Amino acid sequence: MAKRSPTTKDIALLHQLYKNAQLTWTSEFQRNAVWPAKAKAYLIDTILHDQPIPIFFLQRSTSPQSGLNSYTVVDGQQRLRAIFDFLDDRFRLSQSRKDSPYYNKRFSLLTAAQQESIRTYDLIVEELSGHSEPEIRDMFVRMNKYVVPLSSQELRHAREEGKFKEFVESVGELDFWKEQKVFSPKQFKRMRPVEFAAELSILLIEGAQDKKKAIDLYYVQYSDSFPSARKVENQLTGYLRWISKALPKLSTSRFRRPVDLYALIGALDLVSEHTARLGRIDTAKAGKRLTDFEYLTRAKIPSGDAARYLVAASRQTDNIIPRNTRIEILSGLLRSD
């Protein structure tokens, strides 16, 4: 009879079963060992900190001759391979955080107590017995079909604490993002408005940055305090009000898109000298120039700045060169008489 039995097994036991050939991989329908070093190191670091990791699924069978149990890994192969490789001294924790006491150490270089904490770490296991191979294959597909990896921002939300986090998460809740259809419902669920709020905050403090690497640095640097919070909030809300007034149909304009909105805010910050001259930019005239420019980008064969802008808004959009190109072009429009 087919059944499922929740249980726990410590790492030492499973490693011994593997050495005794009583635990094997189901290579016919699982992936090969493709985890990068950073993922392996993070898993081991999690175990050393006695933090939970996801459940494992093992198919159990019993030998009629010896009465011994043997197991086939249905789900969790990548994690078990990483754990066993570390126990066998096959990699260092070179990708762990440099402030970790385990940084760059192999298993053999850990203290006896640290090694024992790994061996005795209990893995949550669900034993499957009496299931046919097609049933096992179906289970594997069901468990992995809709697994969605955490986005970078979801990882920051789970991992980081502090004042910068609090600030950008509050900005990510502004009604503007929903009212102007800047993000889709799915993007809201994946915390994209929060990540965008972080990008804009950095833009207003330091100018355009390359990709999103600076975000992680800000989370760390401004965990205890974020002294620029009030200034950045005032600048950003001022620009959003200006944009809403200049482009009354923003929710149907290309400038509502994050890639274009980032450039427009960067251009406003540059031309207004960080809001000091914002009131001198005629919203009606500037709005018309932006609308006319958008019309040019929709031409069958765009030319001039419209063509340059389209290229910069469609390739590697978060690299610093395309970002600065877009900001430069929009700044020219805002400066025009």
C-alpha positions, 0 to 999 in steps of 0.5 A: 500500500502506498503511503507517506511517512514524515520523519527526521534523519540526521546528516550523518545517517544519510551520509552513511547510507550514501556510502553504503549505497543504500541511498541513491540519486534518481538521475533519470528525471532529476537534474545533474549536480549544477549548483554554483559554489555560492549556493552550496556555501550558503546551504552549509552556512545555513546548517551551521547556523542551525537554521531550517532548510526545505523538506526532503522526499525519499522513496523507501524500499526494503530488501526481501533478502536482507531486510535492509531499507534503501532510499532513492532521492525524489526531491532534494538531490542538489542539497544532499549532493552539496552537503555530502560534497562538503563532508567529503572536503570537496569545496571551501566556504569561499562564497560565505560572507567574509564576516562569517566564522566559517568563511573559506573553511573546508569541513576538515578545518572546522572545529570538532564541535562545528563538525558535529553540529553538521553531522547531527543536524536533523533533516526533515524527510518524508518517506514514500513507500509503495509508489510506482515509478510513474507515480514518483515521477508525477510527484517530482513534476508536481513538486517542482513545476511551479517553484518560483525562485525568490527575486533579489528584492524578496531575498533582501526583504527576508534577509535584511533589517534596518532604516533603509529597508523601512524607508524603501518599503514605505515608498514602495507602498505609495498609491502612485505606483498603482494609480499610474499602472507603473507595476502589474499586480504580479510585480507588486507581489514580487516586491518590484515597487520596493526595489524600484524605490531603492533604485530611485533613492540611490539615483537621487543621492548619487546619480545613476548607478550600474545595475542594482548592485548598489542596493545591497550596499545601501541596505547594509550601510544604512541599516542603523540610520538613513539620514537622507530619508526626509530629503529623498522622500520630499524630492521623489514625491515632488517629482511624482507630483510634477510628472502627474501634472505634466503628463495627465495621461501618464497611466497610458504613456510609455513614461509610466514604465519603470525604465522610462520613469527612472530616466524622467526622474533622473532628468528632472533631478538634473535640470531642477538642480535637485528640486531647487529650480523645479518650479521654473520648469513649465509643466504644460510645455515640458509635458507637451514636448515629452508627449511629442517625443513619445510620438516620435518613438512610435514612428515606423522608422524612428530617427535622431534622439528618438532612435537613440532613446529606444535603443537605450530603453530596450537593451541592458536597461539597468546598465549605467550607459543606457541609463545616462543616455536616456537621462541626457535625452530627456534632460534636453527636452526639459531644458528646451524653451 
